[in-house]
Amino acid sequence: MEATSDNGKTIAIISYITIIGWIIALIMHSSNRTALAAFHIRQMLGIMLLGILLSILLSYVGIPVLGWVLQVGVIVLWVLELISAIQGELKPIPLLGEQFQEWFKGIK
């Protein structure tokens, strides 16, 4: 039972290492499903999509300072969730974390 917990934690951490890490974590998770790994895979998917969406929107707004501040905010959310994965916690990011869990509930 302890190995499953460690493996879920490993997959959760790997999911935060770029898009390639997320894909690897998703593949690893398909053979050994854990609630911890699924939670963090969903959180990272939401963070990645949020970052992409903000980049697209801010390219049209044309206010560089706003873009920097929001992108730094996305990085802070990423760091908070990486720390949560390292600690083995199921702590959603502020504001959108619960929605990410609901929107991406297909990842089990």
Order of alpha helices (4+ residues) and beta strands (2+ residues): alpha-alpha-alpha-alpha-alpha
